[in-house]
Amino acid sequence: MWSTVQEYFISPILSNGWFNPLNTIAYSLILIVAVFLVYRLLGRMGVRIDNRFALAILPFIFWASTTRVLHDAAFVGKLSPGLNAFYSSPIFPTPGSYIITFTLALFTLLFSLLLQRFAGISYWKTMFVTGTALTMVNIALLPVVTLLPLFLIGGLTLLWAGLFFSWRPLLVRMDRLPISNYYHTLLSRENLSILSAHFLDATATVTALTLFGYLEQHVVPRLLFPYLGPYAMFLLKVVVVLPALWAIDRYAEDPQFRKFLKIVVLILGLAPGLRNVVRLVSGV
């Protein structure tokens, strides 16, 4: 039993977060349980899931991504000795990065709610400012080697987003077709924004693998690469993200829960995408 834990869970963490079928399944199940528990916790705290909530947690996604890159930089010794010693800790790769970010965001939320109650300052403002300040500290600590990946990946992602949103009016105006309502829901601005975030991740991955010699850590893409190459990432995003969003719109009857699930899907694309971009900029 211990040898299995050592081989499939501990060793990958010590190897900077490499994934295998067993830890991928385990982390996915933990994520599913955590999503339901966190949603119930937010409900008990009286937090409404809306655009302000999404804005409040957005900086923490950036913080998590930049913190992960600080670990990557420390893993190869690119920071100062003190920072290398701290950020090279095995608590930072998955699942530690998610646990740390959730804990930080939760305590910030609790403090923000208290401040809202006694000082009248909206909780989302306190969270946004706090998360932004923490992210700026991370950015100041990161090494910067080249800004080329930032402009390249950012430009391509904007191109993808522009393509998605330019096609939307043509599809949703097919009033005489029975599928018009289907496309109108699936290709909502909200869903296309989430898909664009996942295409940021796909674009960053393809760029890292084809131009900078990186390796893919996740299991499913590695299975498809021998047949489709790194560009399989784009196909994966379409065949996984769009059906997931359709299922959420179709079966999540509670609007609050629907919004929360979509925020989770957004995080699963935006966080690794940002990490990949910042990692390329940092040369690690």
C-alpha positions in Angstrom: 0.0 0.0 0.0 2.7 2.5 1.0 4.7 1.6 -2.1 1.7 2.5 -4.3 1.3 5.8 -2.5 5.0 6.5 -2.8 5.0 5.6 -6.6 1.8 7.3 -7.7 1.4 10.2 -5.4 4.5 11.2 -3.4 7.1 10.7 -6.2 5.1 12.8 -8.8 4.9 15.6 -6.3 8.6 15.5 -5.6 9.1 15.5 -9.4 7.4 18.8 -9.6 3.8 17.6 -10.2 3.9 14.9 -12.9 0.6 13.1 -13.4 -0.3 9.5 -13.9 -3.7 7.7 -14.3 -4.1 6.9 -10.6 -3.4 10.4 -9.1 -5.4 12.0 -12.0 -8.5 9.9 -11.0 -7.9 10.5 -7.3 -7.5 14.3 -7.7 -10.6 14.5 -10.0 -12.7 12.7 -7.4 -11.4 15.0 -4.7 -12.2 18.0 -6.8 -15.8 16.8 -7.4 -16.4 16.4 -3.6 -14.7 19.7 -2.9 -16.9 21.6 -5.3 -20.0 20.5 -3.5 -18.6 21.1 -0.1 -17.3 24.6 -1.0 -20.6 25.5 -2.6 -22.5 24.5 0.6 -20.0 26.4 2.7 -20.5 29.6 0.7 -24.2 29.2 1.0 -24.0 29.0 4.8 -21.8 32.1 4.8 -24.4 33.9 2.8 -22.2 34.6 -0.2 -24.0 35.1 -3.4 -22.5 33.6 -6.5 -22.5 36.4 -9.1 -20.1 38.5 -11.1 -18.8 40.3 -8.0 -17.9 37.0 -6.5 -16.1 36.0 -9.7 -14.2 39.3 -9.6 -13.3 38.8 -6.0 -11.6 35.4 -6.6 -10.0 36.3 -10.0 -6.8 37.8 -8.4 -6.4 34.6 -6.4 -6.3 32.6 -9.6 -3.4 34.8 -10.8 -1.8 34.5 -7.3 -2.0 30.7 -7.5 -0.5 30.6 -11.0 2.4 32.9 -10.2 3.0 31.1 -6.9 3.3 27.8 -8.8 5.8 29.4 -11.2 7.8 30.6 -8.2 8.0 26.9 -7.2 9.1 26.0 -10.7 11.8 28.6 -10.6 12.9 27.5 -7.1 12.9 23.9 -8.3 15.6 24.7 -10.8 17.4 27.2 -8.5 16.6 30.4 -10.3 15.6 32.5 -7.2 17.7 33.8 -4.3 18.9 31.1 -1.8 16.2 32.0 0.7 13.4 32.0 -1.8 14.7 28.8 -3.3 14.6 27.1 0.1 11.0 28.3 0.7 9.4 27.9 -2.7 11.0 24.5 -3.5 8.9 22.9 -0.8 6.7 20.0 -2.1 3.6 21.7 -0.7 3.3 23.8 -3.8 2.7 21.3 -6.6 -0.8 19.8 -7.1 -2.7 19.2 -4.9 -0.9 21.5 -2.5 -1.3 24.6 -4.7 -5.0 24.2 -4.7 -5.2 23.7 -0.9 -3.0 26.7 -0.2 -5.0 28.9 -2.6 -8.3 27.8 -1.2 -7.2 28.3 2.4 -5.8 31.8 1.6 -9.0 32.8 -0.3 -11.2 31.4 2.5 -9.5 33.4 5.3 -9.5 36.5 3.1 -13.2 36.0 2.5 -14.0 35.6 6.2 -12.1 38.7 7.0 -13.8 40.6 4.1 -17.2 39.5 5.3 -16.4 40.8 8.8 -15.2 44.1 7.4 -18.4 44.3 5.3 -20.5 43.7 8.4 -18.8 46.2 10.7 -17.3 48.8 8.3 -19.7 48.6 5.4 -17.0 47.8 2.8 -18.3 45.3 0.2 -16.5 42.0 0.7 -15.6 41.6 -3.0 -13.7 44.9 -2.9 -11.5 43.8 0.0 -10.9 40.4 -1.6 -10.0 41.9 -5.0 -7.6 44.4 -3.5 -6.0 41.8 -1.2 -5.6 39.2 -4.0 -4.2 41.8 -6.4 -1.6 43.0 -3.8 -0.5 39.4 -3.2 -0.2 38.8 -6.9 1.9 41.9 -7.4 4.3 40.6 -4.7 4.7 37.4 -6.6 5.3 39.2 -9.9 8.0 41.2 -8.2 9.7 38.0 -7.1 9.6 36.3 -10.5 12.5 36.3 -12.9 11.7 37.7 -16.3 13.7 36.3 -19.2 11.5 37.3 -22.2 8.1 38.9 -22.9 7.8 37.2 -26.3 5.6 34.3 -25.0 3.3 36.8 -23.4 2.7 38.7 -26.6 2.6 35.5 -28.8 0.2 33.6 -26.6 -1.9 36.6 -25.7 -2.3 37.6 -29.3 -3.3 34.1 -30.4 -5.8 33.8 -27.5 -7.4 37.1 -28.5 -7.6 35.8 -32.1 -9.4 32.7 -30.9 -11.8 34.7 -28.7 -12.5 37.1 -31.6 -13.2 34.1 -33.9 -15.6 32.5 -31.3 -17.5 35.7 -30.7 -17.7 36.6 -34.4 -19.3 33.3 -35.3 -21.9 33.6 -32.5 -24.3 36.0 -34.2 -24.4 33.9 -37.3 -25.3 30.8 -35.3 -27.8 32.2 -32.9 -29.7 34.0 -35.7 -30.7 30.8 -37.4 -34.3 31.4 -36.2 -35.9 28.9 -38.5 -33.7 26.0 -37.5 -34.7 23.8 -34.5 -31.1 23.9 -33.2 -31.1 27.7 -32.9 -32.1 27.6 -29.2 -29.4 25.0 -28.6 -26.7 27.2 -30.1 -28.0 30.3 -28.4 -27.5 28.6 -25.0 -24.3 26.8 -25.7 -22.6 29.7 -27.3 -23.6 32.3 -24.8 -21.1 35.1 -24.1 -20.5 33.5 -20.7 -19.7 30.1 -22.2 -17.5 31.5 -25.0 -15.5 33.5 -22.4 -14.9 30.3 -20.5 -13.9 28.5 -23.7 -11.5 31.3 -24.6 -9.8 30.9 -21.2 -9.3 27.2 -22.0 -7.9 28.1 -25.4 -5.4 30.3 -23.5 -4.3 27.1 -21.8 -4.2 25.1 -25.0 -2.3 27.9 -26.9 0.2 28.2 -24.1 0.7 24.4 -24.0 1.2 24.1 -27.8 3.6 27.0 -27.7 5.6 25.6 -24.8 5.8 22.1 -26.5 6.5 23.2 -30.0 8.8 26.2 -29.6 10.4 25.9 -26.2 10.9 22.1 -25.8 8.6 21.5 -22.8 6.9 18.2 -21.9 3.2 17.7 -21.1 2.5 16.5 -17.5 -1.1 15.4 -17.9 -2.2 11.9 -18.9 -4.9 12.4 -21.5 -3.0 14.8 -23.7 0.0 12.5 -23.6 -2.2 9.7 -24.9 -3.3 11.7 -27.9 0.0 13.4 -28.8 1.4 10.4 -30.8 -1.6 10.6 -33.1 -2.4 14.3 -33.3 0.6 16.0 -31.8 0.4 18.9 -29.4 -2.5 20.4 -31.4 -4.7 17.8 -29.8 -5.0 20.2 -26.9 -7.4 22.4 -29.0 -9.5 19.4 -29.9 -9.6 18.3 -26.2 -10.8 21.7 -25.1 -13.7 21.6 -27.6 -14.8 18.0 -26.9 -14.5 18.4 -23.1 -15.3 22.0 -22.2 -18.3 22.6 -24.5 -20.2 19.4 -23.5 -19.4 20.2 -19.8 -20.9 23.7 -20.2 -23.9 22.3 -22.1 -24.5 19.8 -19.2 -24.2 22.5 -16.6 -26.8 24.7 -18.5 -29.0 21.7 -19.1 -29.0 19.9 -15.7 -28.0 22.5 -13.0 -31.4 23.9 -12.2 -30.2 26.2 -9.4 -28.9 29.3 -11.0 -26.4 29.9 -8.1 -25.0 26.4 -8.4 -24.9 26.8 -12.2 -22.8 29.9 -11.9 -20.5 28.3 -9.3 -19.9 25.3 -11.6 -19.0 27.5 -14.5 -16.5 29.4 -12.3 -14.9 26.1 -11.5 -14.6 25.2 -15.2 -13.1 28.7 -15.8 -10.5 28.1 -13.1 -9.5 24.7 -14.5 -8.6 26.5 -17.8 -7.4 29.9 -16.7 -5.1 28.8 -13.8 -2.9 26.4 -15.8 -3.0 28.7 -18.8 -1.7 31.6 -16.8 0.9 29.4 -15.1 2.2 28.2 -18.5 2.5 31.8 -19.8 4.2 33.1 -16.7 6.5 30.1 -16.7 7.6 30.8 -20.3 8.2 34.4 -19.5 10.3 33.4 -16.5 12.3 30.9 -18.5 11.7 27.9 -16.3 
